[in-house]
Amino acid sequence: MGELNSIKEIHDLYRKKEITIREVVDYFLKKIKKFDPLVHAFLKVDEDYINREIERVEKLDLNDKYPLYGIPIAIKDNILTKDLTTTCASKILENFIPPYDAEVIRRLKEKGAIIIGKTNLDEFAMGSSTENSAFGPTRNPWDLERVPGGSSGGSAVAVAVGESLLSLGSDTGGSIRQPASFTGVLGLKPTYGLVSRYGLVAFASSLDQIGPFARKVEDLAIILQSIAGYDPKDSTSSPNPIPNYLELLGKSIKGWKIGVPKEMWEKGVSEEVLNVLKESLNILERDLGAKLIEISLPSMEYALPTYYLIATSEASSNLARYDGIHYGYRNKEQKDLISLYKVSRGEGFGSEVKRRIILGTYALSAGYYDAYYLKAAKVRTIIRKEFESAFKNVDIIISPTSPILPFKLGEKIEDPLQMYLCDIMTIPVNLAGIPAISVPAGFKDNLPVGLQFMGPFFSEDKLLQISYAFQKIVDFSEKYPNLEMR
Amino acid sequence: MKDFIQQLKKTAHLARLNLTEEEVEIYSKQLEDILNYFQKLQELDTSNVEPMAHVLPLNNIWREDEIKESMDQELILMNAPEVENNCFKVPKIVKED
């Protein structure tokens, strides 16, 4: 059997009765057994759970009601899965078994998907390299000495090496798109409010969104269709009706106006990345007939401090729930309540999480609130307005997904500010709440480079359309890292 | 620097986080760097800008006040580190005089 690259391929095999659900799952489990000792994308693969998943789906029939029928999907370990541990890659939740499924999990199951396992991340999704996992880092399959990006590094790598056909991640400041770029797969961060956050462990609630990874744009559209849409259990969920995300795939993008913000293509972007992506710009103009228009988003340079102030402030509040009482790690030696909180949290959280809780608490504390949090909330308004006015003149905005190629493990971990700077291209999108996709655009010395398409609110259909057109010409969806040699 | 270390310790207390002396030393250096970098925001004039807490215009969403099934007590307690008589167990919080 060759590689299984798409939902369509697998469904065709099911229809012809050439393969069973169990055989498909075994195909992916075999890859996990073979490759995961090298890349460590998974935190949990529970064969009993998977057997129950297979039995559940075997009772269904392959038809339009089940667009994900018999399709294995890996889930970032900060999305709650009933009866399957959800650790957030933190010691504080090491043994946590969720009593309910996140809304996205409920929807995936309803559409016939099979949850194959839980993937590694930076603890509580805080990081850009997946090195901050309490259970050891994930490695980049294109070069095992390098990081896969983060925080959804495990979900990106699972798809990149073919341990799972699809996966879900979460994106607060680039945590889907940057690892997608670093590992050569597609990653989509939907419009804020499009996908329910019910059952996503909260990091920064005004920025967090769940989104999918896939090899093919069509599959990205199918999984988005399955998880998007109003959920009364998430008070920030959008009640807008959702379009058919497959409808525009294959349609021309001729004449589309594509904004190229000079701030995102000049300063701070490495030569290697620029060289690959300049060819992408040519393809859009020459082969696909789009019009490139230079634009300016002058406040982009303020996005990074704005983001880290807002994200850490919200995190300091959200992570107050880990108190050693209701669930999670507890130091049982403590004799009074305050010590119980302090020691349990001090021992349970890793160093980046503690750093961010302190930073956020500081930014919100009396005397600093106006200068830090409130200032950032105002700058956020400016950034959002800049995008809004830009989209009056262009259909899509493009940028590199990451300013640099995947870096080496250990290279930035001692210097948090350098690590934060990795997110410079992706965080403006979360601040504005708009959707964006990272699409594999090429390779430099066998390391993947991603291109980011950003669109106005709820323009996922158009983002998928342009990504589909681009992938028709630049197609790495059947290219796999060569791990066989080792 | 010494002032900042005091502030850091106070902040850690407010956040209910125990830090080792070594952590205090590392964090104080790192957080000073980060906060200095964040000073960049002061360059921008925001005197006429409204702060933004949320992306979407959020309005009240009304629903009928219906009784729905809630989670079993057993499920709620199943991840608790210490339970007694179907309650979360905590250390004594009332001081004896």
Interface residues (C-beta under 8 A of the other chain):
Chain A: N95 F96 I97 P99 Y100 Y192 G193 S206 P232 S235 T236 S238 P239 S299 E301 Y302 P305 T306 Y308 L309 S316 A320 D323 G324 I325 H326 Y327 G328 Y329 R330 K332 Q334 K335 D336 L337 I338 L340 Y341 K342 V343 R345 G346 E347 F349 S351 K354 R355 I357 I358 L359 T361 Y362 S365 A371 Y372 L374 K375 A376 A377 K378 V379 R380 T381 I382 R384 D415 P416 L417 Y420 A432 G433
Chain B: Q7 L8 T11 A12 H13 L14 A15 R16 L17 N18 L19 T20 E23 I26 Y27 Q30 L31 D33 I34 L35 Y37 F38 K40 L41 Q42 E43 L44 T46 V49 E50 P51 M52 A53 H54 V55 L56 L58 I61 R63 M71 L75 I76 M78 N79 A80 P81 E82 F88 V90 P91 K92 I93
